[in-house]
Amino acid sequence: MKGEIVMDEIEIVQNNLVYIRKVLHLSAKEFGEFLGVSRQCINNYESGRVKMKKTTYIAIKAIVENYRLIDENLSEKEYLLAQKLLTTKVSKVNYIKSLE
């Protein structure tokens, strides 16, 4: 249904979280501070030990979509890449290639 969050979308963001953080130049601790969670919680999401909830997914999307307001030094390329990582399954190899 339109507007409904599909579990695949949450899984994509969870699988790409480490790449999203790197594009935004944020440590797990810094990203956790934006979300109001600990560094360990971010690490648990990234490793898959804890499944991301819808509310966390929505918060991450909001952070990424508005990050240029927070860090005006973020390049347009980095911003667009972070946006793309919200919706596209990537591998480490594809992520590295996208930075070139």
C-alpha positions as CSV (number, residue, x, y, z in Angstrom):
1,M,0.0,0.0,0.0
2,K,1.1,3.6,-0.7
3,G,2.9,5.2,2.3
4,E,3.4,1.9,4.1
5,I,6.9,1.0,5.1
6,V,7.9,-2.4,3.8
7,M,10.3,-4.5,5.8
8,D,12.6,-4.6,2.8
9,E,13.1,-0.9,3.0
10,I,14.1,-1.1,6.7
11,E,16.4,-4.0,5.9
12,I,18.1,-2.0,3.1
13,V,18.8,0.9,5.5
14,Q,20.0,-1.4,8.2
15,N,22.4,-3.2,5.8
16,N,23.6,0.1,4.5
17,L,23.9,1.9,7.8
18,V,27.7,1.7,8.0
19,Y,28.0,3.1,4.5
20,I,25.5,5.9,5.3
21,R,27.5,6.9,8.3
22,K,30.8,6.9,6.4
23,V,29.3,9.1,3.6
24,L,28.1,11.5,6.3
25,H,31.5,11.3,8.0
26,L,30.0,10.3,11.3
27,S,31.2,7.8,13.9
28,A,28.8,5.3,15.4
29,K,28.8,7.5,18.6
30,E,28.0,10.7,16.6
31,F,25.2,9.0,14.6
32,G,23.8,7.5,17.8
33,E,23.7,11.0,19.3
34,F,21.5,12.1,16.4
35,L,19.2,9.2,17.1
36,G,19.3,9.4,20.8
37,V,20.9,5.9,21.2
38,S,24.3,4.6,22.2
39,R,27.2,3.8,20.0
40,Q,26.7,0.2,20.9
41,C,23.1,0.3,19.7
42,I,24.4,1.6,16.3
43,N,27.0,-1.2,16.2
44,N,24.2,-3.7,17.0
45,Y,22.1,-2.4,14.1
46,E,25.1,-2.5,11.7
47,S,26.1,-6.1,12.7
48,G,22.5,-7.3,12.5
49,R,22.4,-8.4,16.2
50,V,19.4,-6.1,16.6
51,K,16.6,-5.6,14.0
52,M,15.9,-2.0,13.3
53,K,12.4,-0.8,14.2
54,K,10.2,1.4,12.0
55,T,10.7,4.4,14.2
56,T,14.5,4.1,13.9
57,Y,14.2,3.7,10.1
58,I,12.0,6.9,9.9
59,A,14.5,8.8,12.1
60,I,17.5,7.7,10.0
61,K,15.7,8.7,6.8
62,A,14.9,12.1,8.3
63,I,18.5,12.6,9.4
64,V,19.9,11.7,6.0
65,E,17.3,13.7,4.1
66,N,18.1,16.8,6.1
67,Y,21.8,16.4,6.7
68,R,22.9,19.2,4.5
69,L,21.2,21.5,7.0
70,I,23.4,20.1,9.7
71,D,26.7,19.9,7.8
72,E,26.9,22.4,5.0
73,N,30.4,21.1,4.2
74,L,28.9,17.8,2.9
75,S,29.4,17.8,-0.8
76,E,26.4,17.4,-3.2
77,K,27.9,14.0,-4.3
78,E,28.1,12.7,-0.8
79,Y,24.6,14.0,0.0
80,L,23.1,12.3,-3.1
81,L,25.0,9.1,-2.3
82,A,23.7,9.0,1.2
83,Q,20.1,9.5,-0.2
84,K,20.7,6.6,-2.7
85,L,21.9,4.3,0.2
86,L,18.5,4.7,1.8
87,T,16.8,2.8,-1.0
88,T,19.4,0.7,-2.9
89,K,21.0,-2.6,-1.9
90,V,24.8,-2.2,-2.1
91,S,27.8,-4.3,-1.6
92,K,31.1,-3.1,-0.1
93,V,32.6,-3.2,-3.6
94,N,29.9,-1.2,-5.2
95,Y,30.0,1.3,-2.3
96,I,33.8,1.8,-2.8
97,K,33.3,2.2,-6.6
98,S,30.6,4.8,-6.0
99,L,33.1,7.0,-4.1
100,E,35.6,7.1,-7.0
